[in-house]
């Protein structure tokens, strides 16, 4: 470390390196001032520390004026060995000018174009921040995998960033680092995603890299091996997270035929066998225009960007659409099921789940959101009753509506010895919900919470881009979520009672991940005597 610090004291940093650092700090500042919470927090902190609510804006602006000579001067002034403090944590003994607060948000309409190959493109001028966010989603993910190649979606999207067309891994890393850009790729239950966010003046050049990564990954052997090693390491470490462990175990037991039973991280045997040809074949079949939506939001000239996108993605293969009706279906659960697995972590995680819906079941979707909010939010039944009595560390309820049938799950993490009491209380609360034993006031609060939640999740440019792209991808239309609040407000108590009775009266599936199997084995999912929750005040 001192070797590097001495270099700063004796040598001038290059103009290129300094410019890259300035740009990165500027972009980080912009990204950190998108939400109202970010802006308010920054202004409050600035005022308390300096007496100027806009100190950070001026600070970043002044950083752009820093010279290599000033860097060297500061290094010589502060990097002195007699001022060094070293702290080591070990188990062994050792010897000694951008103003985002005033930027007007202009709500301009989204423009949709469809390329000749079928690629749907959404363009929106959004001058909230001087950034451009582009995201391409493709239907697939777990839906496109089998047991033999489980994990290939994640490997493809990851290795795509390591080399594409004429760009090497070093080219890609160096370019986006130099402009303070943000580049990522991932896969999930229903999609594969490529995302990029840059300053508006860097969009044209960044599009060249972005399109190459999506369309022409080179999959170098050395990079594939690195990705394989990282993927296997992530898989091995996944059980360190009790949430991941419990979620994967629940889905593997709940589903018997659905692609959702598989892990997004993949299977070890499959990951070890995936080769370059398999990656290329999977890419050729799945990264196609007919399955994709590309959204570009930001401070853009829509006509100019439309022409650039058309040129960059004109050669994208059309391919075949993914027919959701052909995705493996899950048979209805006909009897209660209970599964237990061991963990070396002290404690237990309980999941009680029921068969769910597809995301296209609009009639049930919004009442279900209100129901799960009432049961499982931070001020919902599970939290109030279980956490209020000190029975659990955490408890919640959610609905996962997929492109094929999903599930509804209630989850609680607790001490292993408390599993019987926690399960009894969870069953009591689920029974209460299934019987429609809730008030107009509770439904009203849940509706308000859901609306507030979605508002808070649409503040950044990236969040707005994602929502429009996914709405369009799944066939709802890019403006579908703009009326989310109206749909939630339209939900009635009777709507919630209907979905509660229908879904929560099904045969449940319970999984328990525990460090004390003996206690868990004494729990009955269908208990004759279920402790009723106390009356709400």
ZAMARGU-4260 file (C-alpha; in steps of 0.2 Angstrom, whole numbers, plus 5000, padded with zeros to 4 digits):
<rodrens>
0) 5000/5000/5000 | 5014/5012/5005 | 5022/5008/4988 | 5007/5015/4979 | 5005/5030/4991
5) 5024/5035/4988 | 5020/5035/4969 | 5007/5048/4972 | 5019/5058/4982 | 5033/5058/4969
10) 5023/5056/4952 | 5009/5066/4944 | 4994/5056/4940 | 4989/5055/4922 | 4976/5067/4915
15) 4967/5052/4909 | 4966/5043/4926 | 4961/5059/4934 | 4947/5063/4922 | 4941/5045/4924
20) 4940/5047/4943 | 4932/5064/4942 | 4919/5057/4930 | 4916/5042/4941 | 4913/5053/4957
25) 4902/5064/4947 | 4891/5050/4941 | 4890/5042/4958 | 4884/5059/4965 | 4870/5060/4952
30) 4865/5042/4956 | 4864/5045/4974 | 4852/5060/4972 | 4838/5052/4963 | 4825/5048/4976
35) 4817/5060/4988 | 4825/5051/5002 | 4842/5053/4995 | 4840/5071/4991 | 4832/5075/5008
40) 4846/5065/5017 | 4860/5074/5008 | 4853/5091/5010 | 4850/5088/5029 | 4868/5081/5031
45) 4876/5095/5021 | 4867/5108/5031 | 4871/5100/5048 | 4890/5098/5044 | 4893/5114/5034
50) 4878/5126/5036 | 4875/5124/5017 | 4861/5112/5011 | 4870/5111/4994 | 4887/5109/5000
55) 4889/5092/4991 | 4884/5099/4974 | 4897/5112/4976 | 4910/5100/4982 | 4908/5088/4967
60) 4908/5103/4955 | 4925/5109/4963 | 4932/5092/4962 | 4931/5094/4943 | 4944/5108/4944
65) 4957/5098/4954 | 4974/5096/4945 | 4988/5082/4945 | 4999/5095/4954 | 4986/5097/4968
70) 4984/5078/4970 | 5003/5076/4972 | 5003/5091/4985 | 4990/5083/4995 | 4998/5066/4995
75) 5014/5074/5001 | 5005/5084/5015 | 4994/5069/5022 | 5002/5053/5017 | 5016/5052/5031
80) 5021/5037/5040 | 5022/5045/5057 | 5003/5049/5055 | 4999/5031/5050 | 4986/5021/5061
85) 4984/5002/5056 | 4970/4992/5062 | 4970/4973/5059 | 4955/4961/5065 | 4962/4944/5067
90) 4960/4928/5078 | 4979/4927/5080 | 4991/4939/5090 | 5001/4950/5080 | 5015/4962/5084
95) 5015/4980/5083 | 4890/5107/4947 | 4875/5096/4947 | 4859/5102/4957 | 4847/5088/4957
100) 4836/5096/4970 | 4830/5109/4958 | 4829/5098/4942 | 4811/5098/4935 | 4804/5081/4931
105) 4795/5082/4914 | 4782/5068/4912 | 4784/5065/4893 | 4775/5051/4884 | 4784/5034/4880
110) 4786/5031/4861 | 4785/5013/4856 | 4793/5007/4840 | 4794/4989/4833 | 4809/4984/4822
115) 4807/4973/4807 | 4814/4958/4817 | 4800/4961/4830 | 4811/4969/4844 | 4800/4981/4854
120) 4808/4997/4858 | 4802/5009/4871 | 4809/5027/4871 | 4806/5041/4884 | 4814/5058/4886
125) 4816/5060/4905 | 4827/5074/4911 | 4826/5071/4929 | 4844/5067/4929 | 4857/5069/4915
130) 4858/5050/4913 | 4852/5037/4900 | 4847/5020/4906 | 4844/5006/4894 | 4838/4989/4898
135) 4834/4974/4887 | 4824/4960/4894 | 4821/4943/4886 | 4808/4930/4892 | 4816/4915/4898
140) 4827/4913/4913 | 4822/4897/4923 | 4808/4895/4910 | 4821/4891/4897 | 4831/4879/4907
145) 4831/4860/4911 | 4839/4850/4924 | 4853/4846/4912 | 4858/4864/4909 | 4851/4873/4925
150) 4862/4888/4928 | 4866/4892/4910 | 4855/4908/4910 | 4866/4915/4924 | 4882/4909/4916
155) 4877/4916/4899 | 4873/4934/4905 | 4888/4934/4916 | 4901/4929/4903 | 4893/4941/4890
160) 4901/4955/4900 | 4918/4947/4898 | 4920/4949/4879 | 4909/4953/4864 | 4912/4956/4846
165) 4928/4967/4845 | 4928/4971/4863 | 4939/4961/4876 | 4935/4960/4894 | 4948/4973/4898
170) 4941/4985/4884 | 4923/4984/4892 | 4929/4986/4910 | 4941/5000/4905 | 4928/5010/4895
175) 4914/5009/4908 | 4926/5013/4922 | 4932/5028/4912 | 4915/5036/4910 | 4908/5031/4927
180) 4896/5020/4918 | 4886/5006/4926 | 4884/4989/4916 | 4876/4973/4922 | 4868/4957/4916
185) 4857/4944/4926 | 4844/4931/4925 | 4829/4927/4935 | 4813/4916/4936 | 4806/4923/4920
190) 4818/4934/4911 | 4836/4937/4907 | 4841/4956/4908 | 4855/4967/4901 | 4857/4984/4909
195) 4867/5000/4906 | 4867/5017/4913 | 4878/5031/4908 | 4879/5050/4906 | 4869/5056/4891
200) 4885/5062/4882 | 4892/5044/4883 | 4876/5036/4876 | 4881/5033/4858 | 4898/5025/4862
205) 4890/5015/4876 | 4877/5008/4864 | 4890/5000/4853 | 4897/4990/4868 | 4879/4986/4875
210) 4873/4980/4858 | 4889/4969/4856 | 4887/4961/4873 | 4868/4957/4870 | 4871/4951/4852
215) 4888/4944/4850 | 4896/4937/4866 | 4913/4929/4862 | 4913/4918/4877 | 4932/4916/4879
220) 4937/4900/4887 | 4947/4908/4901 | 4933/4919/4905 | 4920/4905/4905 | 4931/4895/4917
225) 4932/4911/4929 | 4913/4912/4928 | 4911/4894/4931 | 4922/4895/4946 | 4912/4910/4953
230) 4896/4902/4950 | 4901/4886/4959 | 4907/4897/4973 | 4891/4906/4974 | 4882/4890/4974
235) 4893/4883/4988 | 4890/4899/4999 | 4872/4901/4996 | 4867/4890/5011 | 4876/4904/5022
240) 4860/4914/5019 | 4846/4907/5029 | 4834/4916/5017 | 4841/4909/5001 | 4842/4892/5009
245) 4824/4892/5015 | 4818/4899/4999 | 4827/4886/4988 | 4821/4872/4999 | 4803/4877/4999
250) 4802/4879/4980 | 4811/4862/4978 | 4798/4854/4988 | 4783/4864/4984 | 4785/4862/4965
255) 4786/4845/4957 | 4785/4849/4939 | 4786/4868/4937 | 4803/4876/4931 | 4801/4887/4947
260) 4807/4872/4957 | 4825/4875/4950 | 4838/4887/4958 | 4843/4902/4948 | 4861/4898/4953
265) 4860/4881/4945 | 4864/4863/4949 | 4882/4859/4952 | 4883/4844/4940 | 4875/4855/4926
270) 4887/4870/4929 | 4902/4859/4928 | 4897/4852/4911 | 4892/4868/4902 | 4904/4872/4888
275) 4906/4886/4875 | 4895/4877/4862 | 4881/4875/4875 | 4882/4894/4879 | 4882/4899/4861
280) 4868/4887/4856 | 4858/4893/4871 | 4861/4911/4866 | 4856/4908/4848 | 4840/4901/4853
285) 4835/4912/4867 | 4842/4930/4865 | 4830/4934/4850 | 4820/4949/4846 | 4803/4940/4846
290) 4806/4937/4865 | 4813/4954/4869 | 4809/4972/4874 | 4822/4986/4875 | 4819/5002/4884
295) 4829/5017/4884 | 4824/5031/4896 | 4834/5047/4900 | 4839/5064/4893 | 4839/5059/4875
300) 4833/5065/4858 | 4820/5052/4854 | 4822/5053/4835 | 4841/5052/4836 | 4841/5037/4848
305) 4827/5028/4838 | 4839/5028/4823 | 4854/5023/4833 | 4844/5008/4841 | 4837/5003/4824
310) 4855/5002/4817 | 4862/4993/4832 | 4849/4980/4834 | 4843/4977/4816 | 4853/4961/4815
315) 4846/4953/4830 | 4839/4936/4826 | 4820/4936/4826 | 4818/4918/4833 | 4803/4911/4840
320) 4792/4917/4854 | 4791/4908/4871 | 4774/4901/4872 | 4769/4902/4890 | 4755/4889/4888
325) 4768/4876/4884 | 4778/4879/4900 | 4776/4864/4912 | 4761/4866/4923 | 4760/4861/4941
330) 4747/4849/4947 | 4735/4855/4961 | 4740/4849/4978 | 4728/4836/4984 | 4734/4834/5002
335) 4744/4843/5015 | 4763/4841/5014 | 4777/4843/5027 | 4795/4843/5024 | 4810/4845/5036
340) 4829/4848/5032 | 4843/4851/5043 | 4855/4866/5045 | 4871/4869/5055 | 4865/4887/5058
345) 4856/4889/5075 | 4838/4892/5073 | 4824/4888/5061 | 4814/4895/5046 | 4796/4890/5043
350) 4787/4892/5026 | 4769/4888/5024 | 4763/4890/5006 | 4748/4887/4995 | 4746/4886/4976
355) 4746/4903/4968 | 4741/4911/4951 | 4749/4917/4935 | 4753/4936/4933 | 4739/4936/4920
360) 4725/4933/4933 | 4721/4951/4934 | 4705/4948/4944 | 4714/4940/4958 | 4731/4949/4957
365) 4727/4965/4965 | 4716/4958/4979 | 4730/4946/4983 | 4742/4960/4984 | 4731/4969/4997
370) 4729/4952/5007 | 4747/4948/5008 | 4751/4966/5013 | 4738/4965/5027 | 4745/4948/5033
375) 4764/4950/5030 | 4770/4968/5029 | 4780/4977/5043 | 4764/4982/5051 | 4754/4966/5046
380) 4747/4952/5056 | 4762/4941/5056 | 4774/4955/5062 | 4762/4961/5075 | 4757/4944/5083
385) 4773/4934/5081 | 4786/4948/5082 | 4776/4957/5095 | 4777/4941/5106 | 4795/4939/5103
390) 4793/4922/5094 | 4802/4927/5078 | 4816/4937/5071 | 4807/4940/5055 | 4790/4936/5047
395) 4781/4940/5031 | 4769/4935/5018 | 4770/4937/4999 | 4763/4931/4983 | 4773/4925/4968
400) 4763/4926/4952 | 4773/4918/4938 | 4771/4916/4919 | 4765/4899/4925 | 4756/4896/4941
405) 4766/4903/4956 | 4763/4902/4975 | 4758/4911/4991 | 4770/4909/5005 | 4771/4914/5024
410) 4788/4914/5031 | 4795/4915/5049 | 4813/4914/5056 | 4814/4909/5074 | 4823/4899/5087
415) 4822/4881/5084 | 4814/4877/5100 | 4800/4889/5096 | 4794/4881/5080 | 4779/4872/5087
420) 4772/4889/5094 | 4776/4899/5078 | 4768/4886/5067 | 4752/4886/5077 | 4751/4905/5077
425) 4754/4905/5058 | 4741/4892/5055 | 4729/4902/5066 | 4732/4918/5057 | 4730/4910/5040
430) 4714/4902/5045 | 4708/4919/5051 | 4712/4927/5034 | 4704/4912/5025 | 4688/4915/5035
435) 4687/4933/5030 | 4689/4939/5048 | 4696/4956/5044 | 4689/4974/5044 | 4687/4988/5032
440) 4700/4998/5041 | 4713/4984/5039 | 4710/4983/5021 | 4711/5002/5019 | 4728/5002/5028
445) 4734/4988/5017 | 4729/4997/5001 | 4737/5013/5006 | 4753/5004/5011 | 4754/4995/4994
450) 4751/5012/4984 | 4765/5020/4995 | 4777/5005/4991 | 4775/5006/4973 | 4777/5025/4973
455) 4793/5023/4982 | 4799/5010/4970 | 4797/5021/4955 | 4808/5036/4960 | 4824/5032/4950
460) 4827/5032/4932 | 4832/5014/4932 | 4816/5009/4942 | 4805/5018/4929 | 4814/5010/4915
465) 4812/4992/4922 | 4794/4993/4926 | 4789/4999/4908 | 4800/4986/4900 | 4793/4972/4910
470) 4775/4978/4907 | 4778/4978/4889 | 4787/4962/4888 | 4774/4952/4897 | 4760/4959/4886
475) 4752/4971/4897 | 4757/4987/4888 | 4771/4999/4893 | 4759/5010/4903 | 4750/4997/4913
480) 4758/5001/4929 | 4754/5019/4928 | 4736/5015/4934 | 4742/5003/4948 | 4735/5014/4962
485) 4718/5015/4954 | 4718/4996/4953 | 4722/4994/4971 | 4710/5007/4976 | 4696/4998/4967
490) 4699/4982/4977 | 4684/4979/4989 | 4683/4970/5006 | 4673/4956/4996 | 4687/4955/4983
495) 4700/4951/4997 | 4688/4939/5006 | 4685/4930/4989 | 4704/4927/4986 | 4708/4923/5004
500) 4695/4910/5004 | 4700/4902/4987 | 4719/4902/4990 | 4721/4900/5008 | 4709/4886/5010
505) 4719/4875/4999 | 4730/4861/5005 | 4746/4869/5012 | 4764/4864/5010 | 4775/4867/5025
510) 4794/4866/5025 | 4805/4868/5040 | 4824/4871/5039 | 4830/4869/5057 | 4845/4865/5068
515) 4834/4854/5080 | 4825/4841/5069 | 4817/4832/5085 | 4807/4848/5089 | 4801/4851/5071
520) 4796/4832/5069 | 4784/4835/5083 | 4775/4848/5073 | 4758/4844/5065 | 4753/4855/5050
525) 4735/4851/5053 | 4733/4853/5071 | 4717/4849/5080 | 4720/4863/5092 | 4726/4879/5085
530) 4730/4893/5096 | 4718/4908/5091 | 4727/4925/5090 | 4721/4938/5102 | 4708/4950/5097
535) 4714/4966/5089 | 4712/4981/5100
</rodrens>
